[in-house]
Structures are given as C-alpha cells and as structure tokens.
C-alpha cells in the first residue's frame, strides 16, 4: 500500500501561515500562506489548458518565484513537472519535450521555438479559475518531477523523482546539517537543476525562508550573506571561487553556518583558501539520480577531512566496487535515489543492480569511513557546475561532411573548472570558425568547444575505442 502524507505546502501554511517562504532581492516576501493560495489558484487556472493528474508539463524559466508557484501548482493537480534547462538549444529542448510526451510548456517569456503549446506565467494568471478538488495528500510513490541528465550515448535521460525521493532528500539533509529556527537558505543555483529545486522543497518541508536570487553575481551573493541573515548557501566550485576572491579581507558573519558545495569536486587549493577565510565549506557528492546530495561532509568534520565528500546521509548507503588499490566505482542506495529513467527501461537496467545505483564515479573510503571522489564519471566534463558529455558534442559535429572523425575532451580551466575542446580529423577543407558556427545553432553555448584542433588521426586502443586521455597530449606537442 502506498504511503501518503498531507500536502507539504498546505501543511506548512497551516503550521506557520505568516512565516516567510520566499524572500526576494528587493526585500519583498511571500509567506507560506500566500505561496499556498497563489499555487492553488494557479492550479485551477491550469485546468483550463487540460492539465490534470499524470500530465507532464514543461517548465522553462530562469529563477523566479512564478516558477516555484508553478511547480507547487502542478503538485496540487497530481501533474508532473518536467524541468527544462534554459541554457539548452531549441533542438535539445524539443528532444526532451518529445521524449517526456510534454504537450504544454510554461515559460517566463516567449522566445524558444518549441514543439508544444507555450504559455507564459503571466498568460496563465489571466485565465479564469475552474473550481475542482485539488490534491490534499501526496503519494510518496508518485512521480513529481522529471529532470533530464545527459547520457553517455548522447541521448539525454529523464530522471524520475517521486515525492518520496524529494521528501527523503530534504529529511536526510536536515539530519546532517541540523535545523535552526533562524535558518535561511540562499538559492542562486538554477531551479531547473535538482540542486536548485531542492532548496524550495526543503523550504516548505522545514518551514524556513529561501532567499531567491535571479542570477549569480559574487558581489551580490556576498552582500546577501553579509546583510540578509543567510545561514546556508548552495553553490558550485566556480561560484565559490569567485565568492572567496571577492571577500578581500572580510569574513562572513558568525550566523552563516554552511556553504553546501556540489556540482563536481573542488580543488584542494580552493578549499584551503576558503578555510583561510573561515568559510564553512561542506563538500557533497550527488547527482540528478540521487535527488541532490546523498553523501555530505558534516559540520564536525569539515576541517579535519578536507577534500572529502563525507559520509552517506542517514538513510543512504554507499559501497565501493571491486578494485585492487582500494579505488573503485561508487555505488549508492537509499530512498532519495530515483527508481529509473522515464520511458527508458534499458538505461534504467544498466545502472541498477539489486537496488544499488551505479554512479560511474571512482572513489575510495578512508579508514574512518569518509568518501573521497578521485575521478569524475567516465568522460564527463563538469564546466561551471554543468554536466557536459563529449558524445553530445561529437554527435552534432559529426553531421558536417567536412569532418571525418571527431572526439571531445575536457581540459582544465581556471575560471570554469573544465571546458570542452574538440579534436577533428578533416574529410575536406574546413575551418574552426565554420565548425563553431554550425554548432552554435544546435547545442547550448556552454557546450561549445572552446578550441578546435585539427589532427591526422584519433588515438585508439586495441578495441578501436578512442582513448580520450591521450587527446590532451596533442595540446602539449
């Protein structure tokens, strides 16, 4: 029998109706009662578009409170929110729209050419409300959100998150960090990523404010931490680096208790610089499939386990696969882990075995049980917190008749952590400019190769597979 709980927003609005749920940069706020009322009204307007239980609705927006309202509204209808990345090209968005069978997309503003009916949040607000019974309970086994993650074959996969996945992610985080009545979580990560979305779900479940920022600016973030009583902030390494550099000789206030760092491993030099500034950094390990963090360093161990991602959160488990040197593949298990990919049984079966999720990352556990991640998922490029798979770029560039073969690898970047570069074997005469111009219309700008290198042949092993680790050797010649 499926387990149900009261709708978390309705419950929080009943427990603390006047407490702030969302605080904006201009000082305006939305209480839990106002958030509930706005979300329920929005839900009744969405019914006019034929949206009902089980409907999959795309949401394409930059960070905005209307986006949060829309997500909660879909939960009152029992519909599924398909979170779409605003940085993707139209081709990429339409692939996800078709794959998830999305008929309606909600946007902040028109602009993209999408294969679906598109409505702005403002247009929805002008519709009449239709009086229908809304969901007053949440079934923890039902799918609430779908967020796409890049696939190693070049085809994105829709990660299904149930209400239970999100619930346990929030509860697990609280059991690790604790909860203070004065907590306020800074939200500057994109809400279309699970790391950003989870902040607003924690807000409702915990009953704490989320300080919503439209976009990242290190000076604005530092100012908010200094003056707005922020206690926790979620960022990725490239953000943290800019924040620390902009601190100069200042320190954060004593009530600021945590920088939750995700989106790929941070360099030891960055962590040491943050420690020198007394910035409380807690590294975490997670992925879209784990509904945000699943392994996190606790406050008690932040200083003596520098570079570690910590231990599995309370209801989570971790195992290291077979290895000769103690470094093996990381496997995780827990109630925050997805049950699989939407409409993709084969991909689901490839990563699950007896309930354990194969992360594809390599790491080891030290004598005290702390996880250290030593290598990223095979071939994955993490640039500014965004995941980029080389095969995605290769699939696009291979469409050009002038290219015989192409391989993409990540190279270190002072600003972004890593950036993609392409190694091309020409079929006919072409230039780097021509290749990049073609790519711009098919893939997101952040995925564009930062350099195009022309080589005679690609390095391959005995199985005729490309050896990406040898590609960077061409840069040193």
Order of alpha helices (4+ residues) and beta strands (2+ residues): beta-alpha-beta-beta-alpha-beta-alpha-beta-alpha-beta-beta-alpha-beta-beta-beta-alpha-beta-alpha-beta-alpha-beta-alpha-beta-alpha-beta-beta-beta-beta-beta-alpha-beta-beta-beta-beta-beta-alpha-beta-beta-alpha-beta-alpha
